[in-house]
């Protein structure tokens, strides 16, 4: 099956509604930035790199909505668009990262019609870059995967999460394409079941054998030596190597470490935020309690019960065996090495 | 609200259907042992100590079903009943433990009508003992709970799990009744949501503040110092102190230990199985894949995906700060101390 996470088509954004998967393949057509902001909040598109794409296309949509011919007024409008998109979800840094990139393009282009065209082109360029970057990341990461391995992953860090080849799933796909015999254990990932609904579905498409488990089963299989490595994506990586990722990542890293199983994070350099010294500074999104208490409108808990619903947790760098990026693999000490990597990555961007 | 987990009434067993909670309070009336076996398999009653009660009442039901007056023939029939009940669920040792106790009573009673009456009396005695034992356990355990504490628990080890005052929840209730300011974090406990459906519901009845979280959120709160201790029940405890309990207990113990948070197991001595040297020998029940892939008949995963569904995991004794029983609190080295405790518990039983 072929599917496209997001694309620009006839002046609109066509977006695969991930809340309907795996039962239904439904595409949304968005023609204004507010619909994009809503789609992001409702997690119709999710995953840090894909949120970068969604934000970029959201900026392109917002630009089309303005009728002004004054550049100044137009850029003020774009700022409103940018703020609305940034406000949707706080944790993934790829979202503000992509918007800043779009703002730079807008500032350097000529008149309003030229900016409008440049923003569409830039969003498309970002989409193409994501695919290429994911594939480089996959090649780096595949080196770390044994020839015969059961790999455990959490949430979804595949094509659906990036719009490209995938990060954690990109590594798994690359290893499988190299002829390695890979089997995947997919955590279902409560409360929104991205593992059950999205990762299991993607792996079925790729014909990579997958076993679905509930999140609380991962420890059992790690302790029994049935998992050779764990690999997950990331929503934001701080300067010291601490990683914010989908809730449940941290206990997985602790239990993997306790059992001597390597724990890898796969993420593009756009996920690295050197402005934050440690993971403690990463904002953690708190989502609605209904995600925990209800399943498709059916209550699973007594009425009125209090709920906590942090969407992410922070894994301290000491539990992370390596961070795999499109520019290469980084290990401890993360502080120095992430800085060098980012210097290299920015050099590449400047030369592109 | 008042509720009764299981009771003998007019020659039948009245049983609260825990699969319907918290939405509906439905009682089943069982009048044959096969219905009891089915109810156990379908988890209409669950929790290790409550399974002991269910098995005991199942034996009493099975006894009533026999029309023979020959004691020999009757005891052969009882063996068939016992085997059917033991075969329902393999992990909780309370089930065979209660059945052995019923068999001893049957063997020592006089004629068939006397045995039938003795089995009903013995099941009722076990029910009363459970309540008393839970309360003693609660008093011991409450000593370990700080005066102001947020306590995390997994699955359900309350009245619904024992038919008495509860084990892990019994400790929490006792602490709260002593005036300690207790708040509970309840893991929802996938796949069957005993935490969301049963523990949260019980705590609402007891007016103890409860916050519901998904299983994969526990690590986040443990790492942030928001939890003062973890307390869970047990399905079987091996001679070396290894504990089998609901899937997800083991990673909780590892992450609690990593964060210096005490991890307690609360279980009656009937859960201790000195015949098994370590947790590796405890049989782990594998349940149907639909529990993971479906929610009330609605699929949450792509069709045909492979699933693993172990219902329990084993927590090695080194992660357990203390085991709380009705006879007192046991700490490392568990090997010697559990043996002494059981010697004492059996002495008490013989004197009763």
Boltz contact constraints between the chains, C-beta under 6 A:
constraints:
  - contact:
      token1: [A, 22]
      token2: [B, 302]
      max_distance: 6.0
  - contact:
      token1: [A, 190]
      token2: [B, 214]
      max_distance: 6.0
  - contact:
      token1: [A, 191]
      token2: [B, 214]
      max_distance: 6.0
  - contact:
      token1: [A, 193]
      token2: [B, 300]
      max_distance: 6.0
  - contact:
      token1: [A, 196]
      token2: [B, 300]
      max_distance: 6.0
  - contact:
      token1: [A, 196]
      token2: [B, 301]
      max_distance: 6.0
  - contact:
      token1: [A, 200]
      token2: [B, 301]
      max_distance: 6.0
  - contact:
      token1: [A, 200]
      token2: [B, 302]
      max_distance: 6.0
  - contact:
      token1: [A, 200]
      token2: [B, 305]
      max_distance: 6.0
  - contact:
      token1: [A, 201]
      token2: [B, 302]
      max_distance: 6.0
  - contact:
      token1: [A, 204]
      token2: [B, 302]
      max_distance: 6.0
  - contact:
      token1: [A, 211]
      token2: [B, 306]
      max_distance: 6.0
  - contact:
      token1: [A, 211]
      token2: [B, 308]
      max_distance: 6.0
  - contact:
      token1: [A, 212]
      token2: [B, 301]
      max_distance: 6.0
  - contact:
      token1: [A, 212]
      token2: [B, 305]
      max_distance: 6.0
  - contact:
      token1: [A, 212]
      token2: [B, 307]
      max_distance: 6.0
  - contact:
      token1: [A, 213]
      token2: [B, 308]
      max_distance: 6.0
  - contact:
      token1: [A, 214]
      token2: [B, 190]
      max_distance: 6.0
  - contact:
      token1: [A, 214]
      token2: [B, 191]
      max_distance: 6.0
  - contact:
      token1: [A, 215]
      token2: [B, 215]
      max_distance: 6.0
  - contact:
      token1: [A, 215]
      token2: [B, 216]
      max_distance: 6.0
  - contact:
      token1: [A, 216]
      token2: [B, 215]
      max_distance: 6.0
  - contact:
      token1: [A, 216]
      token2: [B, 247]
      max_distance: 6.0
  - contact:
      token1: [A, 216]
      token2: [B, 248]
      max_distance: 6.0
  - contact:
      token1: [A, 217]
      token2: [B, 247]
      max_distance: 6.0
  - contact:
      token1: [A, 219]
      token2: [B, 250]
      max_distance: 6.0
  - contact:
      token1: [A, 219]
      token2: [B, 251]
      max_distance: 6.0
  - contact:
      token1: [A, 220]
      token2: [B, 310]
      max_distance: 6.0
  - contact:
      token1: [A, 220]
      token2: [B, 313]
      max_distance: 6.0
  - contact:
      token1: [A, 247]
      token2: [B, 216]
      max_distance: 6.0
  - contact:
      token1: [A, 247]
      token2: [B, 217]
      max_distance: 6.0
  - contact:
      token1: [A, 248]
      token2: [B, 216]
      max_distance: 6.0
  - contact:
      token1: [A, 250]
      token2: [B, 219]
      max_distance: 6.0
  - contact:
      token1: [A, 251]
      token2: [B, 219]
      max_distance: 6.0
  - contact:
      token1: [A, 251]
      token2: [B, 251]
      max_distance: 6.0
  - contact:
      token1: [A, 251]
      token2: [B, 255]
      max_distance: 6.0
  - contact:
      token1: [A, 254]
      token2: [B, 255]
      max_distance: 6.0
  - contact:
      token1: [A, 254]
      token2: [B, 258]
      max_distance: 6.0
  - contact:
      token1: [A, 255]
      token2: [B, 251]
      max_distance: 6.0
  - contact:
      token1: [A, 255]
      token2: [B, 254]
      max_distance: 6.0
  - contact:
      token1: [A, 258]
      token2: [B, 254]
      max_distance: 6.0
  - contact:
      token1: [A, 292]
      token2: [B, 214]
      max_distance: 6.0
  - contact:
      token1: [A, 295]
      token2: [B, 295]
      max_distance: 6.0
  - contact:
      token1: [A, 300]
      token2: [B, 193]
      max_distance: 6.0
  - contact:
      token1: [A, 300]
      token2: [B, 196]
      max_distance: 6.0
  - contact:
      token1: [A, 301]
      token2: [B, 196]
      max_distance: 6.0
  - contact:
      token1: [A, 301]
      token2: [B, 200]
      max_distance: 6.0
  - contact:
      token1: [A, 301]
      token2: [B, 212]
      max_distance: 6.0
  - contact:
      token1: [A, 302]
      token2: [B, 22]
      max_distance: 6.0
  - contact:
      token1: [A, 302]
      token2: [B, 200]
      max_distance: 6.0
  - contact:
      token1: [A, 302]
      token2: [B, 201]
      max_distance: 6.0
  - contact:
      token1: [A, 302]
      token2: [B, 204]
      max_distance: 6.0
  - contact:
      token1: [A, 305]
      token2: [B, 200]
      max_distance: 6.0
  - contact:
      token1: [A, 305]
      token2: [B, 212]
      max_distance: 6.0
  - contact:
      token1: [A, 306]
      token2: [B, 211]
      max_distance: 6.0
  - contact:
      token1: [A, 307]
      token2: [B, 212]
      max_distance: 6.0
  - contact:
      token1: [A, 308]
      token2: [B, 211]
      max_distance: 6.0
  - contact:
      token1: [A, 308]
      token2: [B, 213]
      max_distance: 6.0
  - contact:
      token1: [A, 310]
      token2: [B, 220]
      max_distance: 6.0
  - contact:
      token1: [A, 313]
      token2: [B, 220]
      max_distance: 6.0
